[in-house]
């Protein structure tokens, strides 16, 4: 069968028109598909309001032309705003990091504090022997410092000539039988420093006793003996020092941060290396008023009985302090806290892979938990594993730095812009809007609070601007250089 040339041409033209029409239809569908948001159809996204990008602070209830510029208003959809202080981590990364979280709870930390202490002499149990009158040392009984002596142990014999004459006068008055004279003579002996026991001994024996034997008034360790046979002593001269051992002090050093949790009367429990199976119980008798300037510790003192004399000053002890102060506070695991040296942070888990660095104020630590005084609320979730990697990512993205800058510019109006001109007194900025002032973006000159504000900056630098509102306008107080990206 033959087909004419004209018929063949018509057929080819028909096919070409159909193909062109189909291609146009496909292109239109593709373009329409690309214009729609990839996340969801427009009829599924809620429009909060419409705005002009050049005047974003002004909001409109319906679409249309902008009254400021010859352009259409732009819709603002719900969920399109993202908090710059929040870091988003994909679910796969969370799984790979093995991240775990823990809930902030309210509770009471164990009141026990474990520290190291040492035994010391009880300085309230000290006897100091002195010569009550001038004389001579006739005999020393062979004692030496370090000896542990019972009460009444003789130490030295003193010959006191002044006492001999006074005792002879006393014996002469006794023979008169005059009660008033006898009383006066006896009082004179007492004022010369003669012990009452020696006076009674002279009265009973009727013989003068010019030699006085000094004995230990209490039992304990002889710490000093400063007399030798044949030496001369004067009234008031120190001869011997004895420290009692019936009880000893236990001094424990605690960090100054724990000083508020210890009170006089709190119970202590001590274990000595020499007697590991015999724990000692006592109570706090004093919290010394001064801190050690080098170790920044305070001394907690308690008193322990020592009836057998086995507790020796200088021994070390493991001390457990049981504080009577118990207060309910917020608690977080110790491993959740990131310490930067200047502040303490935790990573708040807000769900859906969103994490926020939060600065907190810490208190005591015990049993793997820390007290939190501010920055958190009960029931919040904090990251306990993998938080250091999140902290590193937050630092890379400038979230922590941004928070620090925000703290430093509290009370100021903040914007961003580019330096166009600069001298020592003012700066010309092409800036964005100051949202806190409802001030649109523009290019204009501003005075500087001082020339130091712009040190190291030059025209063309992208900066973060912090200004204070004054009667004469905005005064630039801070300019921080940012990246070169617009």
C-alpha positions in Angstrom: 0.0 0.0 0.0 1.3 3.5 -0.9 1.1 6.5 1.3 1.2 9.9 -0.2 3.9 12.4 0.7 1.4 14.9 1.9 -0.3 12.3 4.2 3.1 11.3 5.7 3.9 14.9 6.5 0.6 15.5 8.2 1.2 12.4 10.4 4.7 13.5 11.4 3.4 17.0 12.3 0.6 15.5 14.4 3.0 13.3 16.4 5.4 16.2 17.0 2.6 18.5 18.3 1.4 15.7 20.6 5.0 15.1 21.9 5.5 18.8 22.5 2.3 19.1 24.4 3.1 16.1 26.6 6.6 17.5 27.3 5.1 20.8 28.3 2.6 19.1 30.6 5.3 17.0 32.3 7.5 20.1 32.7 4.6 22.0 34.3 4.0 19.1 36.8 7.7 18.9 37.6 7.9 22.7 38.2 4.8 22.6 40.3 6.2 19.7 42.3 9.5 21.5 42.9 7.8 24.7 44.2 5.9 22.8 46.9 7.7 22.4 50.2 9.4 19.0 50.4 8.4 18.4 54.0 4.6 18.6 53.7 1.9 19.9 51.4 0.8 23.5 51.9 -2.6 22.5 53.1 -1.1 20.5 55.9 1.1 23.3 57.3 -0.4 25.9 59.5 0.3 29.5 58.6 1.0 31.6 61.7 1.0 35.0 59.9 2.3 36.9 56.8 5.2 39.4 56.8 7.4 41.5 54.6 11.0 40.2 54.7 12.2 43.8 54.7 10.0 44.7 57.7 9.8 41.3 59.6 8.6 42.9 62.8 5.3 43.8 61.1 2.8 40.9 60.9 -0.4 40.5 58.8 -3.4 38.3 59.1 -3.8 37.5 55.4 -1.7 37.4 52.2 -1.4 40.2 49.8 0.8 43.1 48.7 3.2 44.6 51.2 2.4 48.2 52.1 6.1 48.9 52.3 7.5 47.3 49.1 6.2 46.2 45.8 6.3 42.6 46.6 4.0 39.8 48.0 3.8 39.0 51.7 5.6 35.8 52.8 3.9 33.2 55.0 5.4 32.2 58.3 4.7 28.5 59.0 4.4 26.8 62.4 7.5 25.0 63.4 9.7 26.9 61.0 11.5 28.7 63.8 14.4 27.0 65.5 16.0 28.0 68.8 19.6 28.8 68.1 20.6 27.5 71.5 19.4 24.0 70.7 21.5 21.3 69.0 19.8 18.6 66.9 21.4 15.2 66.8 20.2 12.5 64.3 18.8 9.3 65.8 21.5 7.2 64.2 24.2 9.4 65.8 22.4 9.0 69.2 22.5 5.3 68.8 26.1 5.2 67.6 27.3 7.3 70.5 25.5 5.1 73.0 23.9 8.1 74.7 22.1 7.6 77.9 20.0 10.1 79.9 18.9 10.4 83.5 16.1 12.2 85.2 16.7 15.1 87.6 15.2 14.0 90.9 14.7 15.6 94.3 16.2 13.9 97.3 18.7 14.1 100.2 22.3 13.3 99.8 23.9 11.0 102.4 25.1 13.2 105.2 28.2 11.2 105.8 31.5 12.8 105.0 34.6 10.6 104.8 37.9 12.4 105.6 41.3 11.8 107.1 42.2 12.9 110.6 45.0 12.6 113.2 45.1 12.3 117.0 46.5 15.2 119.0 47.0 16.0 122.7 44.0 17.4 124.5 45.3 20.9 125.2 42.6 21.4 127.9 44.4 18.8 130.0 47.8 20.4 130.7 49.7 21.0 134.0 52.6 23.4 134.2 54.8 23.2 137.3 56.6 26.4 138.5 58.8 27.3 141.4 56.6 29.2 144.0 59.7 30.7 145.6 63.4 31.1 144.9 65.7 28.2 146.0 68.1 25.5 145.0 67.6 22.1 143.3 68.7 19.4 145.8 67.5 16.3 143.9 66.2 15.2 140.5 64.3 11.9 140.4 65.5 10.7 137.1 62.5 11.5 135.0 62.8 12.5 131.3 60.5 14.0 128.7 58.3 11.3 127.1 57.7 9.4 130.3 54.1 8.5 131.1 53.6 9.1 134.8 50.8 8.7 137.2 49.5 11.5 139.3 51.7 12.2 142.4 55.0 11.0 140.9 57.9 13.0 142.5 60.0 15.0 140.0 62.4 17.3 142.0 63.3 18.4 145.5 63.7 22.2 146.1 65.5 23.8 149.1 63.7 27.1 149.8 65.5 29.1 152.6 62.8 31.7 152.8 60.3 29.0 153.8 62.5 27.7 156.6 62.5 31.1 158.6 58.7 31.5 158.1 58.0 28.0 159.3 60.1 28.6 162.5 58.0 31.8 163.2 54.8 29.8 162.6 55.9 27.1 165.1 56.7 29.8 167.7 53.2 31.3 167.3 51.6 27.9 167.7 53.1 27.6 171.1 51.4 30.9 172.2 48.0 29.4 171.7 46.7 32.8 170.4 44.2 31.8 167.6 44.3 35.1 165.8 48.1 35.1 165.7 48.1 31.5 164.5 45.7 32.3 161.7 47.7 35.3 160.6 51.0 33.2 160.6 49.3 30.4 158.6 48.1 33.0 156.1 51.6 34.4 155.7 52.9 30.9 154.9 50.2 30.5 152.3 51.0 33.8 150.7 54.7 32.8 150.4 53.5 30.0 148.1 53.6 27.1 150.5 51.0 24.4 149.7 48.3 23.7 152.3 49.4 20.1 152.7 53.0 21.2 153.7 51.6 23.7 156.2 49.5 21.0 157.9 52.6 18.7 157.9 54.6 21.4 159.7 51.8 21.9 162.2 51.5 18.2 163.0 55.3 17.4 163.2 56.4 20.6 164.9 59.5 20.7 162.7 60.3 23.1 159.8 60.4 21.5 156.3 62.4 23.8 154.0 62.7 21.2 151.3 59.7 20.9 148.9 59.1 17.8 146.7 57.4 18.7 143.5 55.1 15.9 142.1 53.0 15.5 139.0 49.5 17.0 139.7 47.9 14.9 137.0 48.7 11.6 135.2 50.0 11.9 131.7 53.1 12.4 129.5 56.0 14.4 130.9 56.7 16.8 127.9 59.3 19.0 129.5 61.6 18.9 132.5 63.8 22.0 132.8 65.7 21.4 136.1 69.0 19.8 136.9 70.6 19.0 140.2 72.4 21.9 141.8 70.8 24.7 139.7 69.2 27.8 141.2 65.6 28.6 140.5 63.5 31.7 140.9 59.9 32.3 141.8 57.7 31.7 138.8 60.3 29.7 136.8 58.8 26.9 134.6 60.1 23.5 135.8 58.0 20.8 134.2 55.1 20.4 131.7 52.7 17.4 131.8 50.0 16.7 129.3 47.2 14.4 130.3 46.2 11.3 128.2 42.9 10.4 129.7 41.4 11.8 126.5 42.8 12.9 123.1 41.6 15.2 120.3 40.9 14.0 116.8 41.4 16.7 114.2 40.0 16.1 110.8 40.5 18.4 107.7 37.3 19.0 105.6 37.0 21.0 102.4 35.7 24.5 103.1 32.7 23.9 100.9 31.4 21.4 103.5 31.8 23.7 106.5 28.1 24.5 106.4 27.0 20.9 106.8 28.9 20.3 110.0 27.7 21.4 113.4 29.0 21.0 117.0 27.5 17.9 118.5 27.5 15.8 115.3 28.5 12.2 115.6 31.9 11.0 114.3 33.2 7.5 113.8 37.0 6.8 113.5 39.0 3.8 112.5 42.7 3.6 113.4 45.2 1.5 111.5 46.5 0.2 114.7 43.1 -1.0 115.9 41.1 -1.8 112.7 38.5 -3.9 114.5 37.7 -1.4 117.2 36.0 1.7 115.8 35.9 4.8 118.0 32.8 6.9 118.6 32.8 10.6 119.5 31.2 14.0 118.9 32.3 17.2 117.3 33.4 19.7 120.0 34.6 22.5 117.8 34.9 23.7 114.2 38.1 25.8 114.2 37.5 29.4 113.0 40.4 29.7 110.5 41.0 27.8 107.2 44.4 26.5 106.0 45.4 29.0 103.3 47.3 26.4 101.3 44.9 23.4 101.3 41.7 25.4 101.7 40.4 23.1 104.5 38.8 23.6 107.9 39.6 21.6 111.0 36.8 19.7 112.7 37.8 18.7 116.3 36.3 15.9 118.3 37.3 14.4 121.7 37.9 10.7 122.2 38.2 8.9 125.6 41.5 7.1 126.2 41.1 5.2 129.5 43.7 2.5 128.5 46.2 5.0 127.1 46.4 3.2 123.8 45.5 6.2 121.7 48.7 7.9 120.9 48.9 11.5 119.6 50.1 11.5 116.0 48.2 8.4 114.9 46.1 8.7 111.6 42.5 7.8 111.4 39.8 7.4 108.8 37.0 9.6 109.9 33.3 9.5 109.0 31.3 12.6 110.0 27.5 12.1 110.3 26.0 15.6 109.8 22.7 16.3 111.4 21.7 18.7 108.6 19.5 17.1 106.0 17.9 19.1 103.2 16.1 18.0 100.1 17.6 19.3 96.9 17.7 18.5 93.2 20.2 15.8 92.4 21.9 14.7 89.1 24.5 12.0 88.4 28.0 13.3 88.7 28.9 11.9 85.3 26.3 14.2 83.7 28.2 17.4 84.7 30.7 19.1 82.3 33.1 21.3 84.2 34.8 24.0 82.1 36.8 25.6 84.9 34.6 28.7 85.0 31.2 27.1 85.1 29.4 23.7 85.2 27.1 22.6 82.4 24.7 19.7 81.7 23.1 18.7 78.4 19.3 18.8 78.6 17.6 16.2 76.5 14.4 17.8 75.1 13.2 14.9 72.9 13.3 14.3 69.2 17.1 14.5 69.1 17.2 18.0 70.5 19.8 18.9 73.2 20.4 22.2 75.0 23.5 23.1 77.1 22.4 24.4 80.5 24.6 26.2 83.1 24.0 25.0 86.6 25.1 25.8 90.2 26.4 22.9 92.1 26.6 21.9 95.8 27.9 18.8 97.6 28.8 15.5 96.0 28.2 12.0 97.5 27.5 8.5 96.2 28.0 9.6 92.6 25.4 12.4 92.7 25.6 16.2 92.9 23.4 18.8 94.5 22.0 21.4 92.0 21.0 24.7 93.5 19.9 26.4 90.2 19.5 25.9 86.5 17.4 22.7 86.5 13.9 21.6 87.4 12.7 18.3 88.8 11.8 15.8 86.0 14.1 17.2 83.3 16.3 14.7 81.5 20.1 15.2 81.3 22.6 13.3 79.2 24.9 11.1 81.3 26.9 9.4 78.4 28.2 11.0 75.3 27.6 14.5 76.5 31.2 15.5 75.9 30.8 14.9 72.2 27.6 16.9 72.2 29.4 19.7 74.0 32.1 19.6 71.4 29.6 19.9 68.6 27.8 22.7 70.4 31.1 24.6 70.7 31.8 24.1 67.0 28.4 25.5 66.1 28.9 28.5 68.4 25.9 27.6 70.7 27.9 27.9 73.9 29.7 31.0 72.7 26.4 32.5 71.7 25.0 31.9 75.1 28.0 33.5 76.7 27.7 36.5 74.5 24.1 36.8 75.2 24.8 36.8 79.0 27.5 39.5 78.4 25.0 41.7 76.5 22.1 41.5 78.9 20.2 44.8 78.9 21.6 45.8 75.5 19.9 45.8 72.1 21.5 43.3 69.7 21.8 43.1 66.0 24.2 42.0 63.2 25.8 43.9 60.4 28.9 45.0 58.4 31.3 47.8 59.1 31.3 50.3 56.2 33.4 53.1 57.8 35.2 53.5 61.1 37.1 56.1 63.1 38.0 56.5 66.7 34.6 58.0 67.7 32.0 56.5 65.5 31.3 53.6 63.2 29.1 53.4 60.1 27.2 50.1 60.0 25.0 48.4 57.5 23.0 46.5 60.1 19.9 44.3 60.3 16.9 45.1 62.4 17.1 45.7 66.2 14.1 43.6 67.1 14.0 44.7 70.7 13.5 48.3 69.4 11.4 47.5 66.3 14.0 49.3 64.3 14.5 48.1 60.7 17.8 47.5 59.1 19.6 50.4 57.4 23.0 51.9 57.0 23.9 54.8 59.3 26.7 56.1 61.6 26.6 55.4 65.4 28.8 56.9 68.2 31.1 54.5 70.1 31.2 54.4 73.9 35.0 54.4 73.6 37.6 53.8 71.0 38.4 50.4 72.6 35.1 49.0 71.3 36.5 48.8 67.7 40.0 47.7 68.4 41.1 45.1 65.8 38.1 45.8 63.5 38.1 47.3 60.0 35.6 48.2 57.3 34.1 45.1 55.7 34.1 43.0 58.9 30.9 41.2 59.8 30.1 42.0 63.4 27.6 41.4 66.2 26.4 44.7 67.5 25.3 45.5 71.1 24.0 49.0 71.7 22.4 51.0 74.5 19.5 53.3 74.0 20.2 56.9 75.1 18.4 60.2 74.8 20.5 61.1 71.7 20.1 57.7 70.1 21.9 54.4 70.0 25.3 54.2 71.6 27.5 51.2 70.5 29.0 49.4 73.5 30.2 46.2 71.9 31.3 45.0 68.5 32.2 41.4 68.1 33.7 40.1 64.9 31.9 37.2 63.3 32.6 35.0 60.2 32.8 36.5 56.8 29.7 34.8 55.6 26.7 37.1 55.1 
